[in-house]
Each structure stands twice: as structure tokens, then as C-alpha cells.
């Protein structure tokens, strides 16, 4: 991460409670995973102020794999803040912003994501999974934050993904709990 992105990243970490950003440890893990797996089309559900998008876009850039992030945010003001943060970090070429209800955008998704990061309305996690589970290719990865801190709200999602034999999943011991699921087969 260059000096500007690192500075903005640190500034955004100070807003973690206001904007419900992921933890620094979770951001580092996702960055490392992107550098290892080299996804081409990353989908983020829940942009907020762009903290996680910054980490994802920076990892895509440093991996040199010409990957791209599409990030969805319901709140226009938050998306505007995120866009500004991404622009300051010179990462705009790696990010497409979509504003609106995630369920509506996912129902009309015009590309195949090979990595998905979910950090939005916890009660809708199961619906996000239902809309995406058949679209991911073999080797596709789903990451979902807050699966321990909001366990009651995501219990049905965790149960469904655990019982879907096409996916192998594990809850990682990161702050708030991060689910990682790997798609093992094509549909």
C-alpha cells in the first residue's frame, strides 16, 4: 500500500464504530487472500466509507492481475465518501460503484464474480447467498463478516451455506468472525 493509501486507511480506521468498518486484521487477511487467489471480478456488498474497498482495490492493483471490484452501497452519502477515498488513493480504475438495494442489484448482476465479500444488512445475508450461490464458478470464494458478532441475525445463512455440498466453509477467528466459503464444484 502506498503512503497516501496507508494514511487514508489509518484515518478510516478511526471511524470504525461510526461506519462499521471491518477490523484491520480482517482487511489484512482479505488483502492477502486476493494476492494469493488473484480474482478477476470481486463483488463487495456494503461499501460504507470505502475502507474495505480500499484494501481490496489496493490488493488487486498490487497483484497485477487486472482484477476489478464492484461495490454496492445503499446509502448515497456513504458511497460518495467511499468514492472520494478511492479517488484520493488513485484506485478508481479498479473500482465500480453501484448505489441502491443490494438485493435488486444482485438480481440483475451483469458479470460473474469469482470472489464476494459480504458486509451489509445481516438479516439479508441468506438472500444474498441465494442470489449468488449458483453464479460463482468452481473455485469462487465467499467471505462474510460479522458472523460471530451478529450470529443470531446470520444463523440461517450459516446453516444454509454449511449444508450446501457445493461449498466448503469455515468461520475464521478474526474480530467479529469472518466466514470463508470455497465453491468446490460447478453447478
ABEGO torsion letter per residue (X at the ends): XBAAAAAAAAAAAAAAAAAGBBBAAAAAAAAAAAAAAGBABBBBBGAEAGAAAAAAAAAAAAAGAGBBBBBBBABAAAAAAAAAAAAAAGAAAABBBBBEBAAAAAAABABBBABBBBBBBAAAAAAAAAAAAAABBBGBBBBBBGAAAAAAAAAAAAAAAAABAABBBBBBBBBGEBBBBBBABBX
